[in-house]
Amino acid sequence: MQQEEPRKQKPDPERMAILRSLPLEIKQQITGEEAQAFLYKEELPESLLEKLKDYLVEDK
């Protein structure tokens, strides 16, 4: 069984605050993988973008 390497970087504190500020019903729908991608500024899964569509502002 392969173990994941510990992350060398810390989660973005601003993004952590954003996740914490979401309504409970949205937070309950977000998977660990989706939260990790968001917190570590990885490419966001389409599933997460769909869940957050009412809370995101499109960058122009």
C-alpha positions, 0 to 999 in steps of 0.5 A: 500500500502506497503512503502519501507524502506529507505536504511541504506547503501549508494550506492557504489561510484565505482559502481556509477562511472561505471554506469555513464561511460557506453554508453548512449544507455546501460544506457537507457536500464537499469531498476531502479531495475537493477541499484539498484541491481548493486549499492547496491551489490545485486545479479545481475539479468540475464537481467542486466548481458546480457546488460553488457556482453561486459563490464564485466570481468569474475572473475577467 
